[in-house]
Amino acid sequence: MSPAPSPRPFDRLRDAPCARDEAGSRRRSLVALWGPVVVYLAVIFIGSSFSKLPDLPGGVSDKVAHAAEYAVLGLLLTRALAAPSWLPASLPYAAIAVVLAGLYGLSDEWHQRFVPGRDFDLMDLAADVAGAAAAAAALSGCGIIKRFWAVSTGSQTRLRSRGQRQRASARRPTSQ
C-alpha cells in the first residue's frame, strides 16, 4: 500500500467557504476574502495619485511607511489566498502573496511616474516588497508554530478547516 500523497498548496481552496454549492454563500465568501484586498488596493492607488503627501509624524522615513503599507497588503493577500482562515498560512501562499504585492508595488511606482511631483523609485519598491515579505513570513511562521503545537499536543483537529470538520462529523455514526 502506497503512502497517501502529500497535499498540494491549493487543495485547501476546495474546502474554502467560497467553494460551497450555494451561489449566494459563495459570493459572500469571495467578498469577505477578496473585498478587503480590493478596497486596500484602491486606497493605495488613490494615495499614490496625490502630488504632495503630508509629512509623516515623528520623522518616520518614507521607506518605513512603504513597508508598513505593503505589510498590510501582504497580510490581506495571504489571508485571501490561505482561505478560509488566517492560520495555518503555508509558505506557498505567503510567497504568492509577496509576488502579488510586489507586482502591485511595481504598478504603483509606475503609476507615480505620471503624477506631478512623484517619481518611480526602486528603493520604494524594495521597501514595498520587504514589508509584504515580512508580514507574509510572519503569518506563515505563525502557521508553522500552530501546526507544530497541534502535532506536539496531539490536537490535529485544530488544523482542519471548518468544512473538513463538518464533513468528518457528518460521517460519524450517530449513537442512539
C-alpha positions in Angstrom: 0.0 0.0 0.0 1.5 3.3 -1.0 1.6 6.3 1.3 -1.1 9.0 0.9 0.1 11.8 -1.4 1.0 15.0 0.3 -1.5 17.8 0.0 -0.8 20.4 -2.7 -0.9 24.0 -1.6 -4.2 24.8 -3.4 -6.1 21.7 -2.3 -7.4 23.7 0.6 -9.2 26.0 -1.8 -11.6 23.2 -2.5 -12.6 23.2 1.2 -12.7 27.0 1.4 -16.1 28.7 2.1 -16.1 30.1 -1.5 -16.3 26.5 -2.9 -19.7 25.9 -1.4 -22.5 24.9 -3.7 -24.8 27.8 -2.8 -24.2 30.7 -5.1 -25.1 33.4 -2.5 -22.8 31.9 0.1 -20.0 31.7 -2.5 -20.3 35.3 -3.4 -20.4 36.4 0.3 -17.3 34.3 0.9 -15.4 35.8 -2.1 -16.4 39.3 -1.0 -15.3 38.6 2.6 -11.9 37.2 1.4 -11.1 39.5 -1.5 -13.1 42.6 -0.7 -10.7 44.0 1.8 -7.8 43.3 -0.7 -9.6 45.3 -3.4 -10.5 48.1 -1.1 -6.9 48.4 0.2 -5.5 48.3 -3.4 -7.9 51.2 -4.2 -6.7 53.1 -1.1 -3.1 52.7 -2.2 -3.9 53.8 -5.7 -5.7 56.9 -4.5 -2.9 57.8 -2.1 -0.4 57.5 -4.9 -2.4 59.9 -7.0 -1.6 62.9 -4.8 1.2 65.1 -5.8 2.2 66.1 -2.3 1.6 63.9 0.7 1.7 65.2 4.2 4.9 64.7 6.2 4.9 61.7 8.4 4.8 62.3 12.2 7.8 61.8 14.3 10.3 61.8 11.4 9.2 58.4 10.2 11.0 57.5 7.0 9.2 57.2 3.7 10.6 53.7 3.3 9.2 52.7 6.7 5.8 54.0 5.6 6.0 52.0 2.3 7.0 48.8 4.2 4.1 49.2 6.7 1.6 50.0 3.9 2.6 46.9 2.0 2.8 44.7 5.1 -0.9 45.3 5.5 -1.4 44.3 1.8 0.8 41.2 2.4 -1.4 40.2 5.3 -4.6 40.7 3.4 -3.4 38.8 0.4 -2.1 35.9 2.5 -5.4 35.8 4.3 -7.4 35.7 1.0 -5.1 33.1 -0.6 -5.0 30.8 2.5 -8.8 30.8 2.9 -10.8 30.0 5.0 -8.8 31.1 8.0 -5.7 33.2 8.8 -3.8 30.2 10.0 -2.2 28.0 9.0 -0.9 30.0 6.1 1.6 27.8 4.3 4.8 29.1 2.7 3.5 28.8 -0.9 0.6 31.1 0.0 2.9 33.6 1.6 5.2 33.5 -1.4 2.4 34.1 -3.8 1.2 37.0 -1.7 4.6 38.6 -1.8 4.8 38.2 -5.6 1.4 39.8 -6.0 2.2 42.6 -3.6 5.5 43.2 -5.4 3.7 43.3 -8.8 1.2 45.8 -7.4 4.1 47.8 -5.9 5.7 47.9 -9.3 2.5 49.1 -10.9 2.1 51.7 -8.2 5.6 53.0 -8.8 4.9 53.1 -12.5 1.7 55.0 -11.8 3.6 57.6 -9.8 5.7 58.4 -12.8 2.7 60.1 -14.3 1.8 62.1 -11.1 3.3 65.6 -11.0 5.9 65.8 -8.2 6.2 62.0 -7.8 8.6 59.6 -9.5 9.5 55.9 -9.9 11.8 54.9 -7.0 13.3 51.4 -6.9 14.0 51.9 -3.1 10.3 52.4 -2.5 9.6 49.2 -4.5 12.2 47.4 -2.4 10.5 48.7 0.8 7.1 47.6 -0.6 8.4 44.0 -1.2 10.2 43.9 2.1 7.1 44.9 4.0 4.9 42.4 2.2 7.5 39.7 2.7 7.9 40.4 6.4 4.2 40.3 7.0 3.6 37.1 4.9 6.6 35.4 6.5 5.3 36.3 10.0 1.9 34.9 9.2 3.4 31.8 7.6 5.7 31.4 10.7 2.6 31.6 13.0 1.1 28.8 10.9 4.2 26.7 11.3 4.1 27.2 15.0 0.4 26.4 15.2 0.9 23.2 13.2 3.9 22.2 15.4 1.9 22.9 18.5 -1.1 20.9 17.3 1.1 17.9 16.3 3.1 18.0 19.6 0.0 18.2 21.7 -2.0 15.7 19.6 -4.7 18.1 18.7 -4.8 17.5 15.0 -8.5 18.6 14.8 -7.4 22.2 15.3 -5.8 22.1 11.9 -8.8 21.1 10.0 -10.9 23.7 8.1 -14.5 24.2 9.1 -15.6 22.3 6.0 -13.4 19.3 6.8 -14.8 19.3 10.4 -18.3 19.4 9.2 -17.8 16.5 6.7 -16.0 14.5 9.4 -18.8 14.9 11.8 -21.4 14.1 9.2 -19.6 10.7 8.5 -19.6 9.7 12.2 -22.3 7.3 13.1 -24.8 8.7 15.5 -25.4 6.7 18.7 -29.0 6.3 19.8 
